[in-house]
Every structure is written in C-alpha cells, then in structure tokens.
Amino acid sequence: YSTYSDQHVLNVQTRNMSAFVDDPDHFLNWVKETASTTIRQELPAHIACNFTRYGKYIDHIYQNALKSKPEHVSLRIINEEVIDLDEKENRVEVITSAGKY
C-alpha cells in the first residue's frame, strides 16, 4: 500500500475497509484515534481513503498481532505466491506455487 502520492486512493469506501468482519468500524475508529483533526474531518465514511493511510492501518494491525501472539504460535514469512490453504486439526498449512509450508 505504499505510494509516492497521498492522492492515490483505494476504490473502496472508508466505511467498508475494516480488517475485521465483526468490527466494521475498526478502520474508521483507528483513523479517529490516530489522525490529525483535519484528516478526521475530511474522512467521512462514504469516501475512499488513500493508500498510504490504509497501509499504516494494516501495518498497525500486523505489529499488534506480532506483539500479542501466544508463545505456541510461530510465524514464518515466506515471499511466495499463496495458491491454497489446507486446514488441519490445529493448524493451517500454506500451499504456495513453490510447495507447502
């Protein structure tokens, strides 16, 4: 979601951009908590948000998930195209174009 211009916007209304299905206002609330007063006033729910702000939102969620993950959860970052997920009893196996992980 990085870009050289704040004029680049996503083609989705801000009110539909929450990363959490069960919390549809999560993104809007995050903007209200983290943005300047000017941006809060300029970002109603019916307009689109720029790529940069949404990228910061996704990074915020990712960083919080890393900090709060349980000890038994491991994370391995692999730069591959994911083509499928295989759900096992207590885990999910990621299948990429290069194989399984």
WOFENNOR-V507212 format. One record per pair of residues at least 6 apart in sequence whose ideal C-beta (glycine too) atoms are under 7 Angstrom apart, sorted by the first residue. I is the first residue (numbers start at 1). GAP is how many residues later the second one is. If there is no record, write none. Layout:
{{I/GAP} {I/GAP}}
This chain:
{{1/50} {1/51} {1/53} {1/54} {1/57} {2/50} {2/53} {3/48} {3/49} {6/44} {6/46} {8/42} {8/43} {9/39} {9/40} {9/41} {10/38} {10/39} {10/41} {10/44} {11/37} {12/36} {13/32} {13/33} {13/34} {13/35} {14/13} {14/14} {14/29} {14/31} {14/33} {14/34} {14/35} {15/13} {15/30} {15/31} {17/10} {17/32} {17/37} {18/6} {18/7} {18/8} {18/9} {19/7} {19/8} {19/39} {19/42} {20/6} {27/30} {28/17} {30/27} {30/30} {31/8} {31/9} {31/12} {32/8} {43/6} {69/6} {76/25} {78/18} {78/23} {80/16} {80/17} {80/18} {81/15} {81/16} {82/12} {82/14} {83/12} {83/13} {83/14} {84/11} {85/7} {85/9} {85/10} {86/7} {86/9} {93/7} {94/7}}
